[in-house]
Amino acid sequence: FLPPQVDSANTGRVLASDAAIFLKKSGLTDLVLGKIWDLADTDGKGILNKQEFFVALRLVACAQNGLDVSLSSLNLPVPPPRFTDTSSPLLRSGTASSDVPWAVKLEDKAKYDAIFDSLNPVNGLLSGDKVKPVLLNSKLPVDILGRVWELSDIDRDGMLDRDEFAVAMSLVYCALEKEPVPMSLPAALVPPSKRKPIGVPGAMPLIPSSTATKESHQSLPPVGILTPLTQ
């Protein structure tokens, strides 16, 4: 059986419009979800049967765990996909599940704080120019570092505070250990300081709307802080 949220008429098929609303609750970007849909909708009819819908769910799980969105990833072992109710007012105001312990360990946080302080933060913030050399020092590919920046700049202000910098460092070290950088920031990596609702509703959506995403990309492209490399 398909869940009633995506198959309200109980037809055994899922329309693109219903699937889009449901899949958006995965927290993945529209770009990634579009790729998932294209792979799952094999005949391009804009409708998924039960088997194709389960392929889409499996690809969501792959993307959430940092694996490539491709048919070759379907046979890899991954935990089930995670979906959140985006209609929840708490989620819209930027609250992550506050009972999930932060994935950054205390001893690691102390190391990241020492690096942060050595970079001369201004008002507790580091600009992209100050973070860039640290990221480049990891020798990771520029596209990976761009994704690290995009995921760690949680409030999209083009600067990293102490907790955001710890997220960036954590993602870099995971990548150096050959762990893939996820497409969206896992709830456990969202710093506790970023989980409380902030004053302006929707100013820091956990799952950004497509317009918010576009605006943030205009102000700071994912690899914007790394562009001098490619010249």
HELIX and SHEET records of a PDB file:
HELIX    1   1 ALA A   16  LYS A   24  1                                   9    
HELIX    2   2 ASP A   30  ALA A   40  1                                  11    
HELIX    3   3 LYS A   50  GLN A   64  1                                  15    
HELIX    4   4 LEU A   71  SER A   73  5                                   3    
HELIX    5   5 PRO A   89  ARG A   92  1                                   4    
HELIX    6   6 LEU A  106  SER A  118  1                                  13    
HELIX    7   7 GLY A  128  LEU A  136  1                                   9    
HELIX    8   8 VAL A  142  SER A  152  1                                  11    
HELIX    9   9 ARG A  162  LEU A  176  1                                  15    
HELIX   10  10 ALA A  187  LEU A  189  5                                   3    
HELIX   11  11 PRO A  192  LYS A  194  5                                   3    
HELIX   12  12 SER A  210  SER A  219  1                                  10    
HELIX   13  13 GLY A  224  THR A  230  5                                   7    
SHEET    1   A 2 ARG A  13  LEU A  15  0                                        
SHEET    2   A 2 ILE A  47  ASN A  49 -1                                        
SHEET    1   B 2 LEU A 125  SER A 127  0                                        
SHEET    2   B 2 MET A 159  ASP A 161 -1                                        
END                                                                             
